[in-house]
């Protein structure tokens, strides 16, 4: 891990007292907008990633940071015994309703990736697809994954890297509304050296691969995509609401440029090609 990464991993005692505030703001942010609608455009890619993980039917699976169920529900359709958890209460409510509508038995819990409400070694597999990476204390997330996965069980993660479109977007937003002191960048979960440092104490056979998020399409221009994110995606929505009108115009242009430079536009469809993520596959010791 680089010196800069090591520094961001170290949080003073004074800064630790801010974590409850960081987490409450994070919860409110993910509950804002309409992430369930936002996630429909990413679900085809989520299903492809899940299928490539090839998790066997009958496995006890925990989905951490499950959002509105875009991986948990497809996993249940595959005959996997799914428990899923997310910090956003409205997304859990949406996921429960969807599972009922699709006649699926899935346990959806509201809760915290840093303090999972499950017994030791409860699961054969844990997954997180662009979810647990946002919890503010990654050391606790790694410890909790290790605690709830049985020895020999598997951990699968898909985390944005520091180099793709989502990282550029979050960096842009932070230029307008800086993160709280002590905030550890979520995209460090997409840095290979950092991931090895976080997981190697409890996991073995750690496999890391950079990939591009698949099937990420919109019937929008890059300018229209900014408006979609502004309406539906909590982090973007809240940033626009926190700044004045002149700053909003500038931010709108900057985001449109990021989306445009990270995509291809063909026959009225904008395809995000710069959604780089780090796939993590590890075995619990």
Backbone torsions as a table, in degrees:
resi	resn	phi	psi	omega
1	UNK	NA	138.7	-178.8
2	UNK	-68.1	163.1	178.4
3	UNK	-61.6	-38.0	179.3
4	UNK	-63.1	-41.5	179.2
5	UNK	-65.7	-40.9	179.2
6	UNK	-61.0	-39.0	-179.4
7	UNK	-65.6	-40.0	-179.6
8	UNK	-70.7	-22.6	178.4
9	UNK	-77.2	-19.5	-176.8
10	UNK	-96.3	120.7	-177.7
11	UNK	-122.1	129.8	-177.5
12	UNK	-69.8	164.1	178.9
13	UNK	-60.8	-38.7	179.0
14	UNK	-62.4	-41.0	-179.3
15	UNK	-70.0	-31.2	-179.1
16	UNK	-59.0	-30.7	-179.0
17	UNK	-65.8	-14.9	180.0
18	UNK	-87.2	-5.5	-173.8
19	UNK	-64.9	-34.9	178.2
20	UNK	-63.8	-38.1	177.2
21	UNK	-68.4	-43.1	178.0
22	UNK	-58.0	-44.5	-176.0
23	UNK	-70.8	-36.8	178.7
24	UNK	-67.6	-38.3	176.9
25	UNK	-67.8	-38.4	179.5
26	UNK	-64.5	-42.6	178.1
27	UNK	-60.4	-46.6	-179.9
28	UNK	-63.2	-35.9	-179.9
29	UNK	-65.4	-46.4	-178.4
30	UNK	-72.2	-21.3	175.8
31	UNK	-83.3	-13.4	-179.0
32	UNK	-81.4	165.1	-178.7
33	UNK	69.3	-143.6	178.8
34	UNK	-146.5	78.1	-176.1
35	UNK	-65.7	-28.9	178.6
36	UNK	-60.6	-42.2	176.5
37	UNK	-69.8	-40.6	179.0
38	UNK	-59.1	-41.2	-173.9
39	UNK	-71.0	-18.4	-178.9
40	UNK	-61.5	-29.6	180.0
41	UNK	-76.6	-19.8	-179.2
42	UNK	-101.1	-10.5	-175.1
43	UNK	-63.6	-39.3	177.2
44	UNK	-57.0	-40.1	176.8
45	UNK	-68.2	-38.1	177.8
46	UNK	-61.9	-41.3	179.3
47	UNK	-65.0	-40.2	178.9
48	UNK	-63.6	-42.7	178.2
49	UNK	-62.5	-45.3	178.8
50	UNK	-59.4	-44.4	179.9
51	UNK	-62.9	-37.8	179.3
52	UNK	-68.2	-24.8	175.9
53	UNK	-72.5	-21.4	170.9
54	UNK	53.9	52.5	178.7
55	UNK	-80.7	129.0	-172.2
56	UNK	-72.7	144.8	172.1
57	UNK	-55.7	147.0	179.3
58	UNK	89.9	-12.5	177.9
59	UNK	-70.3	147.6	173.8
60	UNK	-87.9	112.6	-171.6
61	UNK	-117.4	137.1	172.3
62	UNK	-112.8	125.4	177.2
63	UNK	-106.8	111.7	-175.5
64	UNK	-100.2	127.8	-173.2
65	UNK	73.5	49.8	-168.4
66	UNK	-76.8	-10.6	-178.8
67	UNK	59.8	-133.4	-178.3
68	UNK	-92.1	14.4	174.0
69	UNK	97.7	19.4	-173.4
70	UNK	-69.7	-14.8	169.3
71	UNK	-112.5	-34.7	-177.6
72	UNK	-62.2	-44.4	-176.8
73	UNK	-70.9	-45.5	172.8
74	UNK	-59.1	-35.1	177.5
75	UNK	-64.3	-41.2	178.7
76	UNK	-64.3	-35.3	176.8
77	UNK	-63.4	-23.1	179.6
78	UNK	-86.9	5.0	178.9
79	UNK	85.7	14.9	177.8
80	UNK	-87.4	142.3	179.1
81	UNK	-85.5	104.9	-166.2
82	UNK	-106.6	130.8	164.0
83	UNK	-117.4	137.9	-176.1
84	UNK	-138.1	147.8	-174.7
85	UNK	-141.4	143.4	176.7
86	UNK	-152.8	154.4	-179.0
87	UNK	-76.8	-21.6	-173.7
88	UNK	-89.9	114.7	-175.5
89	UNK	-65.8	-36.5	-179.2
90	UNK	-69.0	-32.2	177.9
91	UNK	-71.9	-37.3	175.6
92	UNK	-63.1	-41.8	178.4
93	UNK	-62.1	-41.8	178.0
94	UNK	-63.1	-43.9	-178.1
95	UNK	-64.9	-40.4	178.4
96	UNK	-61.7	-43.8	-179.7
97	UNK	-64.6	-39.8	178.7
98	UNK	-65.1	-42.0	179.0
99	UNK	-61.9	-41.6	177.4
100	UNK	-61.9	-43.4	-178.8
101	UNK	-63.5	-29.5	-178.6
102	UNK	-99.2	11.5	176.4
103	UNK	55.5	46.2	-179.9
104	UNK	-114.6	145.4	173.5
105	UNK	-98.9	104.9	177.4
106	UNK	-134.6	133.6	174.3
107	UNK	-90.2	116.8	176.5
108	UNK	-110.4	124.6	-179.1
109	UNK	-120.6	141.7	168.1
110	UNK	-84.9	127.8	-177.4
111	UNK	-179.2	-173.5	-165.8
112	UNK	-116.7	128.6	178.4
113	UNK	-61.9	-20.3	-179.8
114	UNK	-87.9	-6.6	-177.3
115	UNK	-152.4	71.4	-173.6
116	UNK	-71.0	133.1	-175.1
117	UNK	-86.2	49.4	-176.2
118	UNK	-133.6	154.9	-179.1
119	UNK	-72.6	162.1	176.6
120	UNK	-58.3	141.0	174.2
121	UNK	56.4	36.4	-177.2
122	UNK	-78.5	-19.3	-169.7
123	UNK	-128.4	147.1	173.4
124	UNK	-78.8	-31.6	-173.8
125	UNK	-143.0	141.2	167.0
126	UNK	-125.0	139.0	177.4
127	UNK	-128.1	155.8	168.9
128	UNK	-151.4	122.5	-179.1
129	UNK	-114.2	101.6	-178.5
130	UNK	51.9	47.7	-176.3
131	UNK	-129.4	-73.8	-175.3
132	UNK	-63.0	-19.0	-180.0
133	UNK	-60.2	-21.2	-176.6
134	UNK	-88.4	-9.4	175.6
135	UNK	-62.8	139.3	-168.4
136	UNK	-74.9	-15.6	-179.0
137	UNK	-121.2	89.9	-174.3
138	UNK	-62.4	-28.5	178.6
139	UNK	-63.9	-38.3	178.2
140	UNK	-70.4	-36.7	177.4
141	UNK	-61.4	-47.6	180.0
142	UNK	-61.4	-41.9	179.2
143	UNK	-64.1	-40.4	180.0
144	UNK	-68.2	-40.6	174.2
145	UNK	-56.8	-47.2	-178.2
146	UNK	-63.0	-36.0	-177.3
147	UNK	-68.3	-41.9	-171.5
148	UNK	-89.5	-14.1	178.1
149	UNK	-89.5	134.3	179.5
150	UNK	-68.9	154.8	173.5
151	UNK	-54.8	132.4	-177.0
152	UNK	87.3	-9.7	178.1
153	UNK	-75.3	173.4	-171.9
154	UNK	-116.2	146.6	170.1
155	UNK	-116.8	127.9	175.3
156	UNK	-122.1	129.0	178.4
157	UNK	-131.4	147.1	166.4
158	UNK	-128.2	113.9	-173.2
159	UNK	-126.4	133.5	175.4
160	UNK	-56.6	139.0	175.4
161	UNK	-84.0	169.5	176.8
162	UNK	-74.1	3.1	-168.1
163	UNK	-118.9	-11.8	-174.5
164	UNK	-91.6	-176.1	-178.1
165	UNK	-56.9	-47.7	-179.4
166	UNK	-58.3	-39.5	178.4
167	UNK	-64.1	-41.2	178.0
168	UNK	-63.6	-39.1	178.6
169	UNK	-63.2	-48.7	-178.6
170	UNK	-64.9	-36.1	176.9
171	UNK	-64.9	-40.1	177.2
172	UNK	-61.7	-46.8	179.5
173	UNK	-60.6	-39.6	-179.0
174	UNK	-65.4	-23.5	175.8
175	UNK	-68.2	-20.9	179.4
176	UNK	-101.1	-39.3	177.4
177	UNK	-129.8	94.0	-176.3
178	UNK	-61.9	146.6	177.0
179	UNK	-68.3	163.1	-180.0
180	UNK	-67.1	152.4	174.6
181	UNK	-55.7	138.8	-179.9
182	UNK	88.7	-3.3	-179.5
183	UNK	-69.4	127.4	179.2
184	UNK	-97.3	122.3	-176.2
185	UNK	-55.1	124.3	179.2
186	UNK	-56.9	-31.6	-175.3
187	UNK	-69.9	-6.0	172.1
188	UNK	-66.0	-19.4	171.6
189	UNK	-68.8	-8.5	175.5
190	UNK	-104.1	9.9	177.6
191	UNK	-102.1	121.1	-171.9
192	UNK	-57.9	-46.0	-176.9
193	UNK	-64.3	-39.7	178.7
194	UNK	-65.2	-43.3	-179.7
195	UNK	-62.4	-42.7	178.0
196	UNK	-60.3	-41.7	-180.0
197	UNK	-65.0	-38.7	-177.1
198	UNK	-73.5	-33.6	-170.7
199	UNK	-103.1	-23.3	-167.6
200	UNK	-64.6	-20.5	178.4
201	UNK	-69.5	-27.0	-175.6
202	UNK	-119.9	-11.1	-175.0
203	UNK	-127.4	153.5	176.9
204	UNK	-128.6	173.9	180.0
205	UNK	49.2	50.3	-177.6
206	UNK	-81.1	116.4	-178.8
207	UNK	-109.0	127.6	-176.0
208	UNK	-124.3	128.8	-179.8
209	UNK	-142.0	129.6	173.5
210	UNK	-83.1	132.7	-178.3
211	UNK	-139.3	168.0	177.2
212	UNK	-104.1	131.1	-178.4
213	UNK	-59.4	125.9	-172.3
214	UNK	-87.0	156.9	169.4
215	UNK	52.9	49.4	-177.1
216	UNK	-108.6	91.0	-170.6
217	UNK	-122.9	146.4	173.7
218	UNK	-136.3	144.7	173.0
219	UNK	-92.1	49.7	-178.0
220	UNK	-132.1	159.7	163.4
221	UNK	-80.6	170.6	178.5
222	UNK	-63.6	-34.6	177.5
223	UNK	-65.8	-43.9	178.7
224	UNK	-67.4	-31.1	179.1
225	UNK	-65.6	-36.1	175.4
226	UNK	-58.4	-44.8	179.9
227	UNK	-63.6	-36.9	177.8
228	UNK	-64.7	-47.9	177.6
229	UNK	-61.2	-40.8	-177.9
230	UNK	-62.3	-32.4	-179.1
231	UNK	-84.9	-39.8	-167.2
232	UNK	-107.3	-26.4	-171.1
233	UNK	-102.6	112.1	-171.6
234	UNK	-48.6	-49.6	-178.2
235	UNK	-60.0	-39.4	178.3
236	UNK	-72.6	-44.3	-179.9
237	UNK	-56.8	-47.5	-176.0
238	UNK	-68.6	-33.3	177.6
239	UNK	-65.7	-46.1	177.9
240	UNK	-58.8	-39.5	-177.8
241	UNK	-70.4	-21.1	-174.8
242	UNK	-90.0	-6.2	-173.8
243	UNK	-121.4	166.1	-177.1
244	UNK	-82.2	175.5	-171.6
245	UNK	-63.8	-40.4	179.1
246	UNK	-63.8	-42.5	178.1
247	UNK	-65.3	-34.9	178.2
248	UNK	-61.8	-41.7	179.1
249	UNK	-62.7	-42.3	179.8
250	UNK	-66.4	-45.1	179.4
251	UNK	-61.8	-40.8	179.1
252	UNK	-57.6	-45.7	179.8
253	UNK	-66.1	-39.7	-179.3
254	UNK	-66.4	-42.5	178.3
255	UNK	-66.2	-40.8	178.4
256	UNK	-60.0	-38.8	178.4
257	UNK	-66.1	-41.8	178.4
258	UNK	-61.7	-46.9	-179.5
259	UNK	-64.6	-40.7	-178.7
260	UNK	-65.6	-42.1	-177.7
261	UNK	-73.7	-14.7	-177.9
262	UNK	-108.1	21.3	-173.2
263	UNK	-149.3	172.7	171.6
264	UNK	-125.3	139.7	-179.4
265	UNK	-116.5	113.3	-176.3
266	UNK	-138.2	127.9	176.5
267	UNK	51.1	43.2	176.3
268	UNK	79.8	6.2	-178.9
269	UNK	-117.7	126.2	175.7
270	UNK	-94.5	118.1	179.2
271	UNK	-109.3	119.5	177.3
272	UNK	-73.3	118.0	179.7
273	UNK	-107.4	-9.9	-176.5
274	UNK	-103.2	23.4	-179.9
275	UNK	-85.9	65.9	-176.4
276	UNK	-72.8	132.5	175.2
277	UNK	-132.7	159.4	175.3
278	UNK	-101.9	120.0	173.4
279	UNK	-85.7	129.1	179.6
280	UNK	-118.9	124.9	173.6
281	UNK	-128.0	122.6	-175.1
282	UNK	-142.2	155.1	-179.1
283	UNK	-112.5	130.2	179.6
284	UNK	-68.1	130.8	-179.4
285	UNK	-64.0	NA	NA
